[in-house]
Amino acid sequence: MLDRLRRWRRERILEREGIDPVLWQELMDGLPQFDGLEAAERERLRELASLFLHQKRLQPLDGLEMDAAMRAGLAALACLPVLNLGLSAYRGWHTVLVYPGGFLARHAYTDDAGVAHEEVSPLAGEAWEGGPVVLSWDDVERSLDLDGYNVVIHELCHKLDMVNGDANGHPPLPADMSLQAWTAAFSEAYAGLCQAVEEGRETFLDPYAAEAPGEFFAVACEVFFEQPAGLRDALPGVYEQLRQYFRQDPAHRLLRG
């Protein structure tokens, strides 16, 4: 009975608030991240994006105005990682704050000597554990090419990582995945990247991924959806773990597209 009620409620939300199919088709045809998606996948993504906009509050700031196409496009990119995971993977938070451009973030911390500090840094995006996702619209628009940079996917994948605590590169895995295999693949790749960055060698992933295991995971996820064939060639173990985790094979899909 409860399942029937949930399905009825979902259908009512989609009937009243579903993203316009014509607008959706334009988004699917205009953004290369969605190349190769089959018709059923595009429709499932439309439903997820519509429910995302219902469940999460998109709050433009500093005079930014977001029309239906902007909201739908952001939601589509946000939901691509959970296409086969479902919106429950984004549980525990409710708000997306969107600035027109880069924003300043203040972070307080105490060093090993017990001295309190406050840092102010410009950011393109940020995800808070238990709190909102914060995005720069300028950087969202810079995320529309398949160049490996996608601030929406990056920050939303931090949220996936935070489901079980800090963003440490270990999101909760499906029961059929091996934690040991995940840890081995990511630890080896992260150590290799850190060494390459320290030695000044060129790296396939943005050197920012060497900042911390959580950043490595988020950057790897960006590239998984943006330049999957390159990631598969450069870091096959990481690609395989992400393929299993997301239940998607974008290298094959984008080739098909």
MIBAMI-237062 format. One record per residue (C-alpha): residue number from 1; residue in one letter; x negated, y, z negated. Coordinates in Angstrom, 2 decimals. Layout:
residues N
SITE    i  aa        x        y        z
SITE  NUM   a        X        Y        Z
...
***
This chain:
residues 257
SITE    i  aa        x        y        z
SITE    1   m     0.00     0.00     0.00
SITE    2   l    -2.80     2.40    -0.93
SITE    3   d    -4.64     1.67     2.35
SITE    4   r    -1.47     2.37     4.32
SITE    5   l    -1.03     5.68     2.50
SITE    6   r    -4.63     6.66     3.25
SITE    7   r    -4.24     5.80     6.93
SITE    8   w    -1.01     7.80     7.09
SITE    9   r    -2.68    10.80     5.45
SITE   10   r    -5.65    10.56     7.82
SITE   11   e    -3.34    10.43    10.84
SITE   12   r    -1.39    13.45     9.60
SITE   13   i    -4.59    15.46     9.13
SITE   14   l    -5.80    14.55    12.62
SITE   15   e    -2.40    15.39    14.08
SITE   16   r    -2.36    18.84    12.44
SITE   17   e    -6.06    19.74    12.37
SITE   18   g    -7.75    17.58    14.97
SITE   19   i   -10.28    19.35    17.21
SITE   20   d    -8.67    20.26    20.52
SITE   21   p    -9.47    17.49    23.05
SITE   22   v   -10.30    19.97    25.82
SITE   23   l   -12.74    21.84    23.58
SITE   24   w   -14.17    18.52    22.45
SITE   25   q   -14.76    17.39    26.02
SITE   26   e   -16.63    20.62    26.72
SITE   27   l   -18.83    20.03    23.68
SITE   28   m   -19.53    16.43    24.65
SITE   29   d   -20.43    17.45    28.20
SITE   30   g   -22.48    20.45    27.14
SITE   31   l   -24.68    19.09    24.34
SITE   32   p   -27.32    16.52    25.33
SITE   33   q   -27.32    14.83    21.89
SITE   34   f   -24.05    13.16    22.90
SITE   35   d   -25.15    11.84    26.27
SITE   36   g   -24.42     8.15    26.69
SITE   37   l   -21.72     7.94    24.03
SITE   38   e   -18.91     5.74    25.24
SITE   39   a   -15.36     7.09    25.33
SITE   40   a   -14.39     5.25    22.14
SITE   41   e   -17.47     6.60    20.35
SITE   42   r   -16.71    10.16    21.43
SITE   43   e   -13.17     9.83    20.13
SITE   44   r   -14.36     8.37    16.83
SITE   45   l   -16.82    11.23    16.52
SITE   46   r   -14.01    13.74    17.22
SITE   47   e   -11.98    12.23    14.40
SITE   48   l   -14.96    12.32    12.03
SITE   49   a   -15.75    15.93    12.93
SITE   50   s   -12.10    16.92    12.46
SITE   51   l   -12.02    15.28     9.03
SITE   52   f   -15.37    16.86     8.17
SITE   53   l   -13.89    20.30     8.84
SITE   54   h   -10.90    19.36     6.67
SITE   55   q   -12.97    18.02     3.77
SITE   56   k   -15.90    20.44     3.79
SITE   57   r   -15.57    24.19     3.47
SITE   58   l   -17.49    26.04     6.20
SITE   59   q   -18.21    29.47     4.76
SITE   60   p   -19.79    32.07     7.10
SITE   61   l   -21.78    34.74     5.28
SITE   62   d   -23.15    38.25     5.94
SITE   63   g   -20.58    39.10     8.59
SITE   64   l   -20.97    35.95    10.69
SITE   65   e   -17.76    35.01    12.48
SITE   66   m   -17.32    31.39    13.54
SITE   67   d   -14.80    30.55    16.24
SITE   68   a   -13.32    27.11    16.89
SITE   69   a   -16.12    26.11    19.27
SITE   70   m   -18.84    27.04    16.76
SITE   71   r   -17.13    25.13    13.97
SITE   72   a   -16.50    22.09    16.14
SITE   73   g   -20.05    22.06    17.49
SITE   74   l   -21.57    22.23    14.02
SITE   75   a   -19.26    19.47    12.79
SITE   76   a   -20.10    17.29    15.79
SITE   77   l   -23.83    17.51    15.10
SITE   78   a   -23.24    16.96    11.38
SITE   79   c   -21.23    13.81    12.02
SITE   80   l   -23.48    12.20    14.64
SITE   81   p   -25.64    10.54    11.95
SITE   82   v   -22.55     9.04    10.25
SITE   83   l   -20.83     7.93    13.46
SITE   84   n   -21.04     4.31    12.29
SITE   85   l   -21.38     5.00     8.55
SITE   86   g   -18.23     7.02     7.91
SITE   87   l   -17.70    10.30     6.05
SITE   88   s   -17.99     8.57     2.67
SITE   89   a   -21.75     8.76     3.27
SITE   90   y   -21.39    12.54     2.73
SITE   91   r   -19.72    12.16    -0.64
SITE   92   g   -20.39    14.34    -3.65
SITE   93   w   -20.48    17.81    -2.09
SITE   94   h   -18.01    20.16    -0.45
SITE   95   t   -19.48    23.30     1.15
SITE   96   v   -21.54    24.40     4.15
SITE   97   l   -22.82    27.97     3.88
SITE   98   v   -23.78    29.53     7.22
SITE   99   y   -25.90    32.67     7.49
SITE  100   p   -26.29    34.52    10.80
SITE  101   g   -30.08    34.07    10.69
SITE  102   g   -32.83    32.88     8.40
SITE  103   f   -32.20    33.42     4.70
SITE  104   l   -34.30    33.82     1.59
SITE  105   a   -34.24    31.06    -0.99
SITE  106   r   -35.35    31.51    -4.59
SITE  107   h   -36.72    28.51    -6.47
SITE  108   a   -37.78    28.49   -10.10
SITE  109   y   -40.21    25.91   -11.46
SITE  110   t   -42.56    25.33   -14.38
SITE  111   d   -46.16    24.28   -13.69
SITE  112   d   -48.20    21.70   -15.58
SITE  113   a   -49.38    24.39   -17.99
SITE  114   g   -45.81    25.26   -18.93
SITE  115   v   -45.81    28.57   -17.07
SITE  116   a   -42.53    29.50   -15.32
SITE  117   h   -42.70    30.66   -11.71
SITE  118   e   -40.23    31.87    -9.09
SITE  119   e   -40.85    31.50    -5.36
SITE  120   v   -38.99    33.32    -2.59
SITE  121   s   -39.27    31.78     0.87
SITE  122   p   -37.51    32.23     4.22
SITE  123   l   -35.62    29.13     5.34
SITE  124   a   -33.65    27.86     8.33
SITE  125   g   -31.73    25.35     6.26
SITE  126   e   -31.48    23.87     2.81
SITE  127   a   -29.60    21.07     1.08
SITE  128   w   -28.94    21.16    -2.65
SITE  129   e   -28.46    17.97    -4.64
SITE  130   g   -24.81    17.98    -5.66
SITE  131   g   -24.36    21.39    -4.03
SITE  132   p   -23.91    22.94    -0.61
SITE  133   v   -25.73    22.65     2.66
SITE  134   v   -27.07    26.05     3.75
SITE  135   l   -27.77    26.76     7.43
SITE  136   s   -28.97    29.60     9.64
SITE  137   w   -26.72    29.91    12.70
SITE  138   d   -29.66    31.14    14.77
SITE  139   d   -31.39    27.86    13.97
SITE  140   v   -28.26    25.85    14.66
SITE  141   e   -28.30    27.35    18.15
SITE  142   r   -32.00    26.48    18.47
SITE  143   s   -31.01    22.86    17.74
SITE  144   l   -29.08    22.36    20.98
SITE  145   d   -31.95    21.03    23.11
SITE  146   l   -33.54    17.62    22.86
SITE  147   d   -36.86    19.00    21.62
SITE  148   g   -37.05    17.21    18.28
SITE  149   y   -35.77    20.15    16.24
SITE  150   n   -32.27    19.95    14.78
SITE  151   v   -31.64    21.79    11.53
SITE  152   v   -28.11    20.39    11.18
SITE  153   i   -29.21    16.76    11.41
SITE  154   h   -32.23    17.49     9.19
SITE  155   e   -30.21    18.98     6.35
SITE  156   l   -27.34    16.50     6.60
SITE  157   c   -29.82    13.63     6.45
SITE  158   h   -31.20    15.16     3.25
SITE  159   k   -27.63    14.77     1.97
SITE  160   l   -27.66    11.09     2.91
SITE  161   d   -30.93    10.75     1.02
SITE  162   m   -29.47    12.52    -2.04
SITE  163   v   -26.55    10.13    -2.52
SITE  164   n   -28.64     8.16    -5.02
SITE  165   g   -30.61    11.08    -6.49
SITE  166   d   -33.52    13.22    -5.35
SITE  167   a   -34.39    13.49    -1.66
SITE  168   n   -37.26    10.98    -1.75
SITE  169   g   -36.90     9.16     1.56
SITE  170   h   -34.94     6.27     0.08
SITE  171   p   -31.21     6.64     0.84
SITE  172   p   -28.96     3.82    -0.34
SITE  173   l   -29.33     1.04     2.22
SITE  174   p   -26.64    -1.30     3.53
SITE  175   a   -26.63    -4.73     1.89
SITE  176   d   -28.01    -6.40     5.01
SITE  177   m   -31.16    -4.24     5.05
SITE  178   s   -34.39    -5.00     3.22
SITE  179   l   -35.66    -2.36     0.79
SITE  180   q   -39.12    -3.91     1.06
SITE  181   a   -39.15    -3.58     4.86
SITE  182   w   -37.90     0.03     4.64
SITE  183   t   -40.51     0.97     2.05
SITE  184   a   -43.34    -0.69     3.96
SITE  185   a   -42.47     1.00     7.27
SITE  186   f   -41.97     4.47     5.83
SITE  187   s   -44.88     4.35     3.38
SITE  188   e   -47.34     3.29     6.07
SITE  189   a   -46.10     5.93     8.52
SITE  190   y   -46.08     8.68     5.88
SITE  191   a   -49.61     7.85     4.72
SITE  192   g   -50.81     7.84     8.32
SITE  193   l   -49.22    11.22     8.99
SITE  194   c   -50.69    12.77     5.85
SITE  195   q   -54.16    11.54     6.80
SITE  196   a   -53.81    12.84    10.36
SITE  197   v   -52.67    16.25     9.12
SITE  198   e   -55.50    16.43     6.61
SITE  199   e   -58.01    15.60     9.37
SITE  200   g   -56.49    18.15    11.73
SITE  201   r   -55.43    15.58    14.31
SITE  202   e   -52.40    16.03    16.55
SITE  203   t   -49.29    14.21    15.35
SITE  204   f   -46.08    13.13    17.04
SITE  205   l   -43.93    14.27    14.11
SITE  206   d   -44.02    17.89    13.02
SITE  207   p   -46.76    18.21    10.36
SITE  208   y   -44.07    19.58     8.02
SITE  209   a   -43.02    15.95     7.57
SITE  210   a   -46.19    15.45     5.50
SITE  211   e   -44.85    17.80     2.79
SITE  212   a   -43.09    14.97     0.93
SITE  213   p   -41.48    11.57     1.61
SITE  214   g   -38.05    13.24     1.64
SITE  215   e   -39.15    15.66     4.34
SITE  216   f   -40.70    12.82     6.31
SITE  217   f   -37.35    11.02     6.29
SITE  218   a   -35.39    14.12     7.37
SITE  219   v   -37.84    14.99    10.16
SITE  220   a   -37.89    11.37    11.35
SITE  221   c   -34.08    11.45    11.49
SITE  222   e   -34.13    14.63    13.58
SITE  223   v   -36.48    13.00    16.06
SITE  224   f   -34.54     9.71    15.98
SITE  225   f   -31.54    11.53    17.45
SITE  226   e   -33.44    14.08    19.55
SITE  227   q   -36.45    12.23    20.98
SITE  228   p   -35.77     8.60    20.16
SITE  229   a   -37.93     6.99    22.84
SITE  230   g   -40.94     8.97    21.63
SITE  231   l   -40.31     7.95    18.01
SITE  232   r   -39.87     4.31    19.04
SITE  233   d   -43.23     4.40    20.83
SITE  234   a   -45.12     6.36    18.17
SITE  235   l   -43.63     4.79    15.02
SITE  236   p   -41.82     1.59    16.01
SITE  237   g   -41.39     0.40    12.41
SITE  238   v   -39.69     3.64    11.37
SITE  239   y   -37.51     3.63    14.47
SITE  240   e   -36.35     0.08    13.77
SITE  241   q   -35.44     0.88    10.17
SITE  242   l   -33.46     3.95    11.26
SITE  243   r   -31.76     1.95    14.01
SITE  244   q   -30.57    -0.54    11.41
SITE  245   y   -29.61     2.14     8.91
SITE  246   f   -27.59     4.36    11.25
SITE  247   r   -26.22     1.41    13.27
SITE  248   q   -27.21     3.35    16.39
SITE  249   d   -29.83     2.96    19.11
SITE  250   p   -30.17     6.44    20.62
SITE  251   a   -33.21     5.48    22.74
SITE  252   h   -30.99     3.05    24.61
SITE  253   r   -27.97     5.37    24.53
SITE  254   l   -29.73     8.45    25.90
SITE  255   l   -31.33     6.35    28.62
SITE  256   r   -27.86     5.12    29.50
SITE  257   g   -26.58     8.70    29.52
***
